[in-house]
Amino acid sequence: MAVLRALGATRWYILRSLLAEGSLLAIVGSTVGSGIGALGIYIYQAYFSGHIQMPFVFPSVVSLLVLFLLGLVLAWIIVVLAIIFPAVRISRMEPAMGMRE
């Protein structure tokens, strides 16, 4: 980031790029995680049902979609909140100080 600042990138550009990168990682990570989790539950549905000795009813598509979107939004909010402080700190740093660290 210090090199970008030395090359003329504005503070807002650095801040936006860090927030965009964090947002992209949150969206992709939550999408892949939700997909793998839903697939795992679907595959091991019979195992869960036999293990707890109760019928296991797989959620409807609508409820899965709502849970997926809720997880996506929650992951995005958490990542944005986690990246705000370091992104602001990095964007305010002088290029020479950033290159030394």
QUIFENGI-V514163 format. One record per backbone hydrogen bond with DSSP energy under -1.0 kcal/mol. NH is the residue of the N-H (numbers start at 1). CO is the residue of the C=O. If there is no record, write none. Layout:
NH_CO + NH_CO
This chain:
5_1 + 6_2 + 7_3 + 8_5 + 9_4 + 14_10 + 15_11 + 16_12 + 17_13 + 18_14 + 19_15 + 20_16 + 21_17 + 22_18 + 23_19 + 24_20 + 25_21 + 26_22 + 27_23 + 28_24 + 29_25 + 30_26 + 31_27 + 32_28 + 33_29 + 34_30 + 35_31 + 36_32 + 37_33 + 38_34 + 39_35 + 40_36 + 41_37 + 42_38 + 43_39 + 44_40 + 48_44 + 49_45 + 50_46 + 51_47 + 52_48 + 54_49 + 64_60 + 65_61 + 66_62 + 67_63 + 68_64 + 69_65 + 70_66 + 71_67 + 72_68 + 73_69 + 74_70 + 75_71 + 76_72 + 77_73 + 78_74 + 79_75 + 80_76 + 81_77 + 82_78 + 83_79 + 84_80 + 87_83 + 88_84 + 89_85 + 90_86 + 91_87 + 92_88 + 98_94 + 99_95 + 100_96 + 101_97
